Amino acid sequence: MSRAVIGMLVGMALAFAGWFGGFGAFLLVAALGAVGGVLGRLVDDGTDWREFLAPGDRRPR
């Protein structure tokens, strides 16, 4: 499934949550979607969560 299709499905889920459940449901769906996206990326990449949260550039300036 392409990223465009996934983005469209996420947008539709947020729209339905906002329309039928109100703003609180919209925020809940958005937050749980973000958590699911982060966890999915960690599982796909096999990345340690500390590497995921670390800044990309650790060189002193």
C-alpha positions as a LaTeX table, in Angstrom:
\begin{tabular}{lrrr}
\hline
Residue & $x$ (\AA) & $y$ (\AA) & $z$ (\AA) \\
\hline
Met1 & 0.00 & 0.00 & 0.00 \\
Ser2 & 1.48 & 3.35 & $-0.98$ \\
Arg3 & 2.02 & 6.18 & 1.46 \\
Ala4 & $-0.56$ & 8.29 & $-0.37$ \\
Val5 & $-3.25$ & 5.65 & 0.21 \\
Ile6 & $-2.27$ & 5.29 & 3.85 \\
Gly7 & $-2.38$ & 9.06 & 4.27 \\
Met8 & $-5.80$ & 9.19 & 2.67 \\
Leu9 & $-7.13$ & 6.46 & 4.99 \\
Val10 & $-5.73$ & 8.22 & 8.06 \\
Gly11 & $-7.30$ & 11.48 & 6.92 \\
Met12 & $-10.64$ & 9.80 & 6.43 \\
Ala13 & $-10.46$ & 8.20 & 9.88 \\
Leu14 & $-9.72$ & 11.60 & 11.44 \\
Ala15 & $-12.56$ & 13.20 & 9.50 \\
Phe16 & $-15.06$ & 10.55 & 10.64 \\
Ala17 & $-13.88$ & 10.88 & 14.24 \\
Gly18 & $-14.21$ & 14.65 & 14.11 \\
Trp19 & $-17.62$ & 14.56 & 12.44 \\
Phe20 & $-19.27$ & 11.89 & 14.57 \\
Gly21 & $-17.36$ & 12.15 & 17.84 \\
Gly22 & $-16.45$ & 15.81 & 18.10 \\
Phe23 & $-13.12$ & 17.46 & 18.71 \\
Gly24 & $-12.15$ & 15.20 & 21.64 \\
Ala25 & $-12.55$ & 12.08 & 19.50 \\
Phe26 & $-10.53$ & 13.77 & 16.74 \\
Leu27 & $-7.66$ & 14.41 & 19.16 \\
Leu28 & $-7.83$ & 10.86 & 20.53 \\
Val29 & $-7.71$ & 9.30 & 17.06 \\
Ala30 & $-4.85$ & 11.60 & 16.03 \\
Ala31 & $-2.82$ & 10.78 & 19.15 \\
Leu32 & $-3.36$ & 7.03 & 18.89 \\
Gly33 & $-2.56$ & 7.18 & 15.18 \\
Ala34 & 0.73 & 8.93 & 15.94 \\
Val35 & 1.62 & 6.31 & 18.55 \\
Gly36 & 0.76 & 3.54 & 16.10 \\
Gly37 & 2.87 & 5.18 & 13.40 \\
Val38 & 5.88 & 5.44 & 15.68 \\
Leu39 & 5.53 & 1.85 & 16.86 \\
Gly40 & 5.06 & 0.62 & 13.31 \\
Arg41 & 8.21 & 2.41 & 12.20 \\
Leu42 & 10.16 & 0.93 & 15.09 \\
Val43 & 8.97 & $-2.58$ & 14.23 \\
Asp44 & 9.64 & $-2.17$ & 10.50 \\
Asp45 & 13.12 & $-0.74$ & 10.94 \\
Gly46 & 14.10 & $-2.93$ & 13.88 \\
Thr47 & 15.37 & 0.24 & 15.53 \\
Asp48 & 16.01 & 0.62 & 19.23 \\
Trp49 & 13.64 & 3.21 & 20.72 \\
Arg50 & 16.58 & 5.20 & 22.12 \\
Glu51 & 18.01 & 5.60 & 18.62 \\
Phe52 & 14.60 & 6.68 & 17.36 \\
Leu53 & 14.29 & 9.44 & 19.96 \\
Ala54 & 17.92 & 10.62 & 19.70 \\
Pro55 & 18.69 & 13.71 & 17.64 \\
Gly56 & 20.14 & 12.95 & 14.22 \\
Asp57 & 23.30 & 15.02 & 14.58 \\
Arg58 & 25.24 & 14.62 & 17.82 \\
Arg59 & 28.41 & 16.40 & 16.72 \\
Pro60 & 29.37 & 19.44 & 18.83 \\
Arg61 & 29.36 & 22.75 & 16.98 \\
\hline
\end{tabular}
